[in-house]
Amino acid sequence: MAQQSKLRNEITSSQLVQELLDEVAAEFEKVLELRQRLTKEKDADKRGYLESQLYVAMVRSEVILNSAIQEWDRVVDEELE
């Protein structure tokens, strides 16, 4: 049990993990905002633009999230060595 607590503290104190999680949160906020705007937009051209922006935000979220997961795994692996 003490080992789990130690790992959890070290992961959450990892500066890079924190920065990546902050970026993920910001991108998710963009996704939610774009989704909300898209559901209300009637103009086809504006909808097309918003859809492209939503797609970019989702892909960017995926990339950042994958980086965060890789860094999380790296930190855990270092602790287990």
Buried (B, 14 or more C-beta within 10 A) or exposed (E): EEEEEEBEEBBEEBEEBBBBBEBBEBBBEBBEEBEEBBEEBEEEEEBEEBEEBBEBBBEBBEEBBEBBEEBBEEBEEEEEE
